[in-house]
Each structure stands twice: as structure tokens, then as C-alpha cells.
Amino acid sequence: MLVAFSVTPIGTGDSVGDAVAEAVRVVRASGLPNRTDAMFTTIEGEWDEVMAVVKQAVDAVATVAPRVSLSLKADVRPGVTGALTAKVEHIERVLAE
């Protein structure tokens, strides 16, 4: 499955970058395939392992924020791997034609 999620600290002021970096640090330490862009971090893996990483990322932000907002979108496709890169590669091939 692919999970794109965004964790936002609430109640810490205008700058959220340092807290968000801690969430991304958790994702990268997980060893799961992942990609971070300006809006979301996407991770790929099995349901339980992906959701455990999302929880750890939220918990990391919660250590510095009294409240945390979580936005999550999931693509659940049992048995499919490599979707994190394959979907983008397909679009790039089509655009190159």
C-alpha cells in the first residue's frame, strides 16, 4: 500500500519546519520506501508497518506540539510493490511520447 500523509503541529507558532523534520526523520529511519515533497510524505509497505510509521511520526511531532493535525490518503493494493516509483515513471513515459 501507499500512504501519503502530512503531519502538522498546532500551537507552536508560525514555523513548523523543525517539527515536521522530526516526522520525516522517523519515516526515513523506518527503512520503508518513501518520498517527501512540499506537501506530503509518501511511504510504501504493508498496512501494519505503514500505519505504525505514521503513528510514530505523529508521536514525534506531539513531543513538541500540544496538538497535531494528520491528513492521510491511502492506496490499498495487496500484492503490489514498487508503486511509489512505478506510478511516476509511467507518467514520465507518457509525457515523453
C-alpha positions in Angstrom: 0.0 0.0 0.0 1.0 3.6 -0.5 0.2 6.2 2.2 0.6 9.9 1.6 0.4 11.8 4.8 1.0 15.2 6.3 1.6 15.9 10.0 1.2 19.5 11.2 2.0 20.7 14.7 -0.7 23.1 16.0 0.0 25.6 18.8 3.7 26.0 18.2 3.8 29.3 16.3 4.2 30.1 12.6 7.2 27.9 11.8 6.5 24.2 11.7 9.6 23.0 9.7 11.6 21.7 12.6 8.7 19.6 14.0 7.9 18.3 10.5 11.5 17.3 10.0 11.3 15.1 13.1 8.3 13.3 11.5 10.3 12.8 8.2 13.3 11.6 10.3 11.0 8.8 11.7 9.9 7.8 8.2 13.4 7.7 6.8 14.6 5.6 9.8 11.8 3.1 9.1 13.6 1.7 6.1 10.4 1.7 4.1 10.5 3.2 0.6 9.5 6.9 0.9 9.4 10.2 -0.8 8.9 13.7 0.8 7.7 16.7 -1.2 6.5 20.1 -0.1 3.0 18.9 0.9 3.2 15.2 1.8 5.4 12.3 2.7 4.5 9.1 0.9 5.6 5.7 2.2 5.1 2.2 0.8 4.7 -1.1 2.7 2.2 -3.4 4.3 -0.7 -2.0 6.2 0.5 -2.6 9.8 4.1 -1.4 9.1 3.0 1.7 7.3 0.4 2.7 9.9 3.0 2.1 12.7 5.3 4.6 11.0 2.6 7.1 10.6 1.8 6.8 14.3 5.5 7.2 15.3 5.7 10.3 13.1 2.6 11.8 14.8 4.1 10.9 18.2 7.4 12.6 17.3 5.6 15.8 16.4 3.4 15.6 19.5 6.5 15.8 21.7 6.9 19.5 20.7 3.2 20.4 20.0 0.1 20.4 22.2 -2.0 19.4 19.2 -1.2 17.6 15.9 -3.2 17.5 12.6 -2.9 14.5 10.4 -4.0 14.2 6.8 -3.8 10.8 5.2 -4.6 9.3 1.8 -4.0 5.6 1.1 -3.9 3.4 -2.0 -4.5 -0.1 -0.8 -3.4 -2.7 -3.4 -2.4 -6.0 -1.8 0.5 -7.7 -3.5 1.7 -4.6 -5.4 5.2 -3.4 -4.7 7.2 -0.7 -6.2 4.2 1.6 -6.8 6.0 4.5 -5.2 8.2 4.9 -8.2 6.3 2.9 -10.9 3.3 5.4 -11.0 5.6 8.4 -11.5 7.7 6.5 -14.1 4.6 5.7 -16.1 3.5 9.3 -16.2 7.0 10.4 -17.3 7.0 7.8 -20.1 3.6 9.1 -21.3 4.8 12.7 -21.2 8.0 11.9 -23.1 5.9 10.5 -26.1 
